[in-house]
Amino acid sequence: MSRPVLFVIDDDAGVVRALRDDLGRRFGKDFRVIGASSPAAGLAMLCQLAGQREPVALLIVDHDLNEMSGVGFLARAHKLHPQAKRVLLVERDYSARSPVVRAMTLGEADYHLTKPWMLEQDLYREISAFLAEWAKDQQAGFELFHVIGLARDRGTHELRELLTRFSVPFRFDSADGEQGRRLLDDQGLDASRLPVMVRHDGYTMVDPAPAQVIAAVGGSVSSDVDECDVVIVGAGPAGLTAAVYAASEGLQTVVLEETVSGGQAGSSPMIRNYPGFPHGISGHELTRRACEQAWMFGAHMVFSQPTAGLTRLGDGCVVHLAHGRQIAADAVIVASGIAWRRLGVPRLEALIGSGVFYGAAGSEARAMEGRDVYVVGAGNSAGQSALFLAWYARRVTMLVRGDNLARSMSDYLTREIEVTSNITVRLHTEVTDGHGSDHLESLTLHDRLHDRTEQVPAAALFVLIGGEPRTQWLPEAIQLNGGYILTGRDVVRDGAQWPLDRPPLPLETSMPGVFAAGDARYRSIKRVASAVGDGATAVRLAHEYLAAAHAADLSLLSRG
Ligand SMILES: Cc1cc2nc3c(=O)[nH]c(=O)nc-3n(C[C@H](O)[C@H](O)[C@H](O)COP(=O)(O)OP(=O)(O)OC[C@H]3O[C@@H](n4cnc5c(N)ncnc54)[C@H](O)[C@@H]3O)c2cc1C
């Protein structure tokens, strides 16, 4: 196969030449760098490449030329090469008027480059990062696992989701396809029990439980310590950050996570407002890195391990695991987040994973190519999911109970939705039923304004309607408000509700030495960056708590 193409276009032939030469020097061994300086010549080249099925990795398009060519050169080029990453080439202009600001907001470009460029600092570093993202979207070269199942089967969906969340390269083959049947035959199995998972070394699991899958990919599912300095419950952004800080500062740290790491953020396809990532970062990638960082600092990461309770014992705490074990800790950080609210329609609940998905479209989005899909919700996560799905689906319909989107969604998202031609917003509308025996086929929608009901064909339904804090497992001694954990000045200190003379530290709950961080905390901001801030702050406060407890112990000893 020929080398993938880096395509450059600018109306200044000198810029094209310079860029071609600079890119060729660094990337020429693996990529073909070609360029043009007029829209007509550029489109002719790209048409020819498309006709010959030659892959294009990057479309680097000068902004002025992009505007010059009417419809937008980048959009037309991307239609011909939808796998290519779109890079806008602009003059240095850090004002809000820069064309990059609009292009990124409206999703018209993936990245930008500024001219003139510095070779090592701007060009090579940036292009390498763009190419790494492009390569990730291509077919994986090495598959650690083969999954054989049925795309519409719930167990198969859950297994694929789990492997995706764990960043495990795998290949999926349908059990009713030729390759799938052959693989089952090779293992002496049939399609009566699915999904089947075959590791590269031949180790095979039939309908595996999550803990088995996690163990097979090298994750820990049980803690090898019974006592530690700090236990962190939950491995979303708040818990992972707490783990990075606690472990890096020398605390013996155990993280207990009910499923796999990432939390809500881990299912977000693109987080655009996390500081330091001007082109955005996938929530999965962000949390995967944090998890690896925590592990490298020595945190004990334990997955598939729900925490069922917490008791105070002397100066410390005992954390009770759902499977019966206990871990003693001097301090605890609760970062258990929130769970999605449910639609409460029984037939749709039965189709979860078989066309009905709670949370953002992640691994499913590609499968929606050319389909009509629906998104329920009016918050930012619903908006982001609709925009992500619109890349693949033929039509995305947003179902909104209220009378507008602006009340609950950020302005940049509503504007992007307005200009995305394959997204329709239906206001005053709710889903009242779902149909399909083994997978979703259609939905019943109720127009609340006109009291009209209709049935519409639907390939998938994505539900993003907010959630409930995951704090039911906490003891009564931990004060809650609407399920959210009270901390610091919000803790009620009357009578026996707070046992100490000093007031609670800022993120400390009504149980001394137990801190809350992230979405589960009362008055939290429900953003990744604020969860991260909470996680880091909670560790600082845990240090303060531990130092005070240690000092009190010493003074008792010296008096004794
Ligand atoms: C689809 C989507 C898109 C989003 N997009 C953005 C965005 O673009 N920008 C932004 O800033 N924010 C975004 N958010 C919000 C952001 O993801 C959350 O604010 C953030 O994840 C909160 O982090 P957390 O660690 O507090 O909780 P969570 O991420 O919810 O993590 C909590 C973890 O605790 C675990 N857990 C719960 N109970 C237990 C238990 N009993 N035992 C052990 N483990 C337990 C859960 O399994 C989970 O992994 C988005 C959210 C969603 C859902």
Ligand as a Chemical Component Dictionary entry (heavy atoms), coordinates in Angstrom:
data_LIG
# 
_chem_comp.id                   LIG 
_chem_comp.type                 NON-POLYMER 
_chem_comp.pdbx_formal_charge   0 
_chem_comp.three_letter_code    LIG 
# 
loop_
_chem_comp_atom.comp_id 
_chem_comp_atom.atom_id 
_chem_comp_atom.alt_atom_id 
_chem_comp_atom.type_symbol 
_chem_comp_atom.charge 
_chem_comp_atom.model_Cartn_x 
_chem_comp_atom.model_Cartn_y 
_chem_comp_atom.model_Cartn_z 
_chem_comp_atom.pdbx_ordinal 
LIG C1  C1  C 0 -21.306 12.431 28.456 1  
LIG C2  C2  C 0 -20.657 13.431 29.346 2  
LIG C3  C3  C 0 -19.927 14.478 28.802 3  
LIG C4  C4  C 0 -19.290 15.389 29.654 4  
LIG N1  N1  N 0 -18.571 16.389 29.089 5  
LIG C5  C5  C 0 -17.895 17.247 29.885 6  
LIG C6  C6  C 0 -17.090 18.258 29.304 7  
LIG O1  O1  O 0 -16.994 18.395 28.095 8  
LIG N2  N2  N 0 -16.418 19.072 30.145 9  
LIG C7  C7  C 0 -16.501 18.951 31.496 10 
LIG O2  O2  O 0 -15.825 19.703 32.191 11 
LIG N3  N3  N 0 -17.284 18.013 32.074 12 
LIG C8  C8  C 0 -17.985 17.164 31.301 13 
LIG N4  N4  N 0 -18.784 16.209 31.862 14 
LIG C9  C9  C 0 -18.910 16.156 33.330 15 
LIG C10 C10 C 0 -17.743 15.379 33.929 16 
LIG O3  O3  O 0 -17.576 14.174 33.237 17 
LIG C11 C11 C 0 -18.001 15.120 35.400 18 
LIG O4  O4  O 0 -18.175 16.340 36.054 19 
LIG C12 C12 C 0 -16.818 14.364 36.009 20 
LIG O5  O5  O 0 -16.641 13.116 35.392 21 
LIG C13 C13 C 0 -17.033 14.147 37.519 22 
LIG O6  O6  O 0 -15.952 13.416 38.009 23 
LIG P1  P1  P 0 -16.063 12.547 39.358 24 
LIG O7  O7  O 0 -14.740 11.889 39.498 25 
LIG O8  O8  O 0 -16.563 13.397 40.435 26 
LIG O9  O9  O 0 -17.201 11.484 39.109 27 
LIG P2  P2  P 0 -17.392 10.362 38.010 28 
LIG O10 O10 O 0 -16.731 10.750 36.757 29 
LIG O11 O11 O 0 -18.845 10.087 37.979 30 
LIG O12 O12 O 0 -16.630 9.094  38.598 31 
LIG C14 C14 C 0 -17.110 8.411  39.720 32 
LIG C15 C15 C 0 -16.559 7.006  39.733 33 
LIG O13 O13 O 0 -16.905 6.383  40.956 34 
LIG C16 C16 C 0 -17.292 5.045  40.726 35 
LIG N5  N5  N 0 -18.152 4.599  41.837 36 
LIG C17 C17 C 0 -19.403 5.021  42.150 37 
LIG N6  N6  N 0 -19.862 4.415  43.235 38 
LIG C18 C18 C 0 -18.871 3.578  43.643 39 
LIG C19 C19 C 0 -18.748 2.657  44.736 40 
LIG N7  N7  N 0 -19.728 2.482  45.623 41 
LIG N8  N8  N 0 -17.598 1.961  44.835 42 
LIG C20 C20 C 0 -16.567 2.133  43.955 43 
LIG N9  N9  N 0 -16.657 2.982  42.897 44 
LIG C21 C21 C 0 -17.791 3.695  42.758 45 
LIG C22 C22 C 0 -17.997 5.105  39.407 46 
LIG O14 O14 O 0 -18.023 3.835  38.762 47 
LIG C23 C23 C 0 -17.156 6.127  38.649 48 
LIG O15 O15 O 0 -16.104 5.523  37.922 49 
LIG C24 C24 C 0 -19.424 15.274 31.054 50 
LIG C25 C25 C 0 -20.189 14.232 31.590 51 
LIG C26 C26 C 0 -20.786 13.311 30.751 52 
LIG C27 C27 C 0 -21.570 12.212 31.332 53 
# 
loop_
_chem_comp_bond.comp_id 
_chem_comp_bond.atom_id_1 
_chem_comp_bond.atom_id_2 
_chem_comp_bond.value_order 
_chem_comp_bond.pdbx_ordinal 
LIG C1  C2  SING 1  
LIG C2  C3  SING 2  
LIG C2  C26 DOUB 3  
LIG C3  C4  DOUB 4  
LIG C4  N1  SING 5  
LIG C4  C24 SING 6  
LIG N1  C5  DOUB 7  
LIG C5  C6  SING 8  
LIG C5  C8  SING 9  
LIG C6  O1  DOUB 10 
LIG C6  N2  SING 11 
LIG N2  C7  SING 12 
LIG C7  O2  DOUB 13 
LIG C7  N3  SING 14 
LIG N3  C8  DOUB 15 
LIG C8  N4  SING 16 
LIG N4  C9  SING 17 
LIG N4  C24 SING 18 
LIG C9  C10 SING 19 
LIG C10 O3  SING 20 
LIG C10 C11 SING 21 
LIG C11 O4  SING 22 
LIG C11 C12 SING 23 
LIG C12 O5  SING 24 
LIG C12 C13 SING 25 
LIG C13 O6  SING 26 
LIG O6  P1  SING 27 
LIG P1  O7  DOUB 28 
LIG P1  O8  SING 29 
LIG P1  O9  SING 30 
LIG O9  P2  SING 31 
LIG P2  O10 DOUB 32 
LIG P2  O11 SING 33 
LIG P2  O12 SING 34 
LIG O12 C14 SING 35 
LIG C14 C15 SING 36 
LIG C15 O13 SING 37 
LIG C15 C23 SING 38 
LIG O13 C16 SING 39 
LIG C16 N5  SING 40 
LIG C16 C22 SING 41 
LIG N5  C17 SING 42 
LIG N5  C21 SING 43 
LIG C17 N6  DOUB 44 
LIG N6  C18 SING 45 
LIG C18 C19 SING 46 
LIG C18 C21 DOUB 47 
LIG C19 N7  SING 48 
LIG C19 N8  DOUB 49 
LIG N8  C20 SING 50 
LIG C20 N9  DOUB 51 
LIG N9  C21 SING 52 
LIG C22 O14 SING 53 
LIG C22 C23 SING 54 
LIG C23 O15 SING 55 
LIG C24 C25 DOUB 56 
LIG C25 C26 SING 57 
LIG C26 C27 SING 58 
# 
